[in-house]
């Protein structure tokens, strides 16, 4: 399972931070940061979801008010 985070779309509500510890607040930028991710494209960050953290990753995606977070299981989009 992997997660993709579009940081450009993020509006800094930080709901994801409350749901999954892999997201942290970047107060200076007014956006969240996906810890341990790689920048796949400008402002698109990707990382594998560690085993046992699938639920938290899905919840972080579900609570994002602007759908900046997408979860995939293989090639299939799971969330949103």
C-alpha positions in Angstrom: 0.0 0.0 0.0 1.3 3.5 -0.8 0.1 7.0 -0.1 0.4 10.1 -2.3 0.3 13.6 -0.9 -0.3 16.6 -3.1 1.3 19.3 -1.0 0.3 22.1 -3.4 -3.4 21.2 -2.8 -3.0 21.1 1.0 -4.6 24.0 2.7 -3.1 23.4 6.2 -6.1 22.2 8.1 -3.8 19.5 9.6 -6.6 17.0 10.0 -4.2 14.4 8.6 -1.7 15.1 11.4 -4.3 14.1 14.0 -5.0 10.8 12.3 -1.5 9.6 11.3 1.9 10.3 12.9 3.6 10.3 9.5 2.0 13.7 8.8 3.4 16.7 10.6 2.6 20.4 10.7 4.9 22.7 8.8 3.7 26.0 10.4 6.0 28.2 8.3 4.6 26.8 5.0 1.1 26.5 6.3 0.9 22.9 5.0 1.4 19.4 6.2 4.5 17.3 5.5 4.5 13.6 4.8 7.5 12.3 6.8 9.7 9.8 5.0 8.3 10.5 1.5 10.0 11.0 -1.8 9.0 13.8 -4.2 7.8 12.0 -7.3 6.8 15.2 -9.1 6.9 18.9 -8.0 4.8 19.0 -4.8 3.7 15.3 -5.1 5.1 13.2 -2.3 4.9 9.4 -2.2 5.8 6.7 0.4 4.9 3.2 1.3 2.6 2.7 4.2 4.3 0.6 6.9 2.6 -2.6 7.9 0.1 -2.1 10.6 -0.5 1.6 9.7 -2.9 1.1 6.9 -5.9 2.2 8.9 -4.3 5.4 10.0 -3.1 6.2 6.5 -6.6 5.7 5.1 -8.1 7.9 7.9 -5.6 10.7 7.1 -6.8 10.6 3.5 -10.5 10.5 4.5 -10.3 13.5 6.7 -8.5 15.7 4.2 -11.1 18.4 3.3 -9.4 19.0 -0.2 -8.6 15.4 -1.1 -4.8 16.1 -1.2 -4.1 12.6 0.0 -4.7 9.4 -2.0 -4.1 5.8 -0.9 -3.4 3.0 -3.3 -3.3 -0.7 -2.9 -1.1 -1.8 -5.8 -2.5 0.1 -8.8 -6.0 0.4 -7.4 -7.0 3.7 -5.7 -8.5 3.0 -2.3 -9.1 6.5 -0.9 -10.6 9.0 -1.7 
